[in-house]
Amino acid sequence: MKFDGLKEQMSGQLKSKELFEQAKSAAYEYLDSLPAKTIVPSDQAIAALDVFQEPMPAEPSAPREILELLSRFGSEATVAQSGGKYFGFVCGGYYPVSAAAKWIADLWDQNGALFVMSPITSKLEEVCEQWLVDLLGLPSGTAAGFVSGSSLAILCALAAARNELLLKQGWDVNQDGLFGAPPLRVVVGEQAHSTVFKALSLLGLGRSRVELVPADDQGRMIAEKLPPLDSSTLLIAQAGNVNSGAFDPLEALCGAAKEAGAWIHVDGAFGLWAAASPHKYPLLKGFEKADSWSVDAHKTLNAPYDCGIVLCRKRSALVNAMRASASYIQYSPHRDGMMYTPEMSRRSRSIELWATLKCLGKKGVGALVDELCENAGYFAERLAAKGFSVVNDVVFNQVLVKCETAELTNATLRNIQASGNCWCGGAQWQGEPVIRISVCSWQTSRQDLDECVETFVKSRSV
Ligand SMILES: *Cc1c(COP(=O)(O)O)cnc(C)c1O
């Protein structure tokens, strides 16, 4: 390919759609290959990635060959996490309508920063905000910001909390920074997610400066052990422990925070969706009294990556924390997404979120949550029947199991991971290794689970 003709060729490719057709075929081939594919790539496939290891090319390359390279070597080195037998981390799959909507949005290439940059993104953010408030039963007027995931959503919420708590004490942290500011207290459950501590460190609130609240045997904060709160306290609770799936006693925690004038944030990365299920709603009882919440659509909801949401009861608190201005930024009377997020330029993830919510409806989200939880319960029951010990109360989508000895648990997990038939991660639970199962793909069927139980049984050996 000649550099001179590059632009003409690319214009031709836009017209002919040949590259998009090639990409479509490759993507379909990948989908069709999934049932026979091992969940994790082979060592050979990983070694073959060296093909990408080359110096920055001096000359242009042919697009057709680029896509071929990606498809041939790249797809072999993916983790097949969107199928029914991936239980690692809390990942979730995607619905066809969600991914298809994202494809359309990809070619729209919208920048979600401002209304003037993308009215459709702005409209769908507004709609998703209203729908989420309705679906989750949050106070009307709650503001939503659409970010990459819970890491960012937690950061945004805690930034809003920090600003608001300091403002109450007459300190404008936006303008004057933290040096010399009146101290804030941060109270966190001892099993809070690592991203909470990361957000605290990024915000200058410190990872180790926190007051830790002891947890019970399920990893829930013990409300009775909460230190006295006051109006300079940020309390961070959790709806869905990343290992056990347990929910903090939110009614008690929100009650205590409200009484003291403290700010309470609920990290509900995968658990907040329980609000959509009448069966699971009791786990969240009282959570709507919190000041802010964070949740991932790319986990339980099965929207594609990346799709996190920060929700804040007091709109002005979130907007003040994310405020930016410059002479060229043109705010509008409509929704300008960047008022609610740390980023300026941002992809328009509200598009696939809207498609997912519209496709499922309230009933569909509730049914999805129920099915994931029922599948987790079934998985736990079947494994227990085969002699594995289930060490957590399976209240949501998480199952923790172990074997007779730590050595056997570790070896079994290694064998499961190497089997290629299904995939789970490991964790430490109460000082012992466990196999950690997250049921979060809509595709998982009872047959998948039965086959996985067989894999577990066959893998149980040192
Ligand atoms: C996954 C998770 C996070 C982090 O979310 P990302 O979307 O990966 O940034 C935070 N808290 C909990 C409880 C989680 O499960």
The ligand as a Tripos MOL2 file, in Angstrom:
@<TRIPOS>MOLECULE
LIG
   15    15     1     0     0
SMALL
NO_CHARGES

@<TRIPOS>ATOM
      1 C1        -16.3910   -5.3250   40.5410 C.3       1 LIG1
      2 C2        -16.5370   -4.5480   41.7780 C.ar      1 LIG1
      3 C3        -15.9780   -3.2620   41.9040 C.ar      1 LIG1
      4 C4        -15.1160   -2.6670   40.8230 C.3       1 LIG1
      5 O1        -15.8490   -2.5110   39.6500 O.3       1 LIG1
      6 P1        -15.1720   -2.2770   38.2090 P.3       1 LIG1
      7 O2        -16.3510   -2.1700   37.3100 O.co2     1 LIG1
      8 O3        -14.3380   -3.4790   37.9380 O.co2     1 LIG1
      9 O4        -14.3690   -1.0370   38.2720 O.co2     1 LIG1
     10 C5        -16.2270   -2.5760   43.0640 C.ar      1 LIG1
     11 N1        -16.9600   -3.1140   44.0570 N.ar      1 LIG1
     12 C6        -17.4930   -4.3500   43.9880 C.ar      1 LIG1
     13 C7        -18.3010   -4.8830   45.1230 C.3       1 LIG1
     14 C8        -17.2980   -5.1050   42.8330 C.ar      1 LIG1
     15 O5        -17.8270   -6.3330   42.7300 O.3       1 LIG1
@<TRIPOS>BOND
     1     1     2 1
     2     2     3 ar
     3     2    14 ar
     4     3     4 1
     5     3    10 ar
     6     4     5 1
     7     5     6 1
     8     6     7 2
     9     6     8 1
    10     6     9 1
    11    10    11 ar
    12    11    12 ar
    13    12    13 1
    14    12    14 ar
    15    14    15 1
@<TRIPOS>SUBSTRUCTURE
     1 LIG1         1 GROUP 0 **** ****
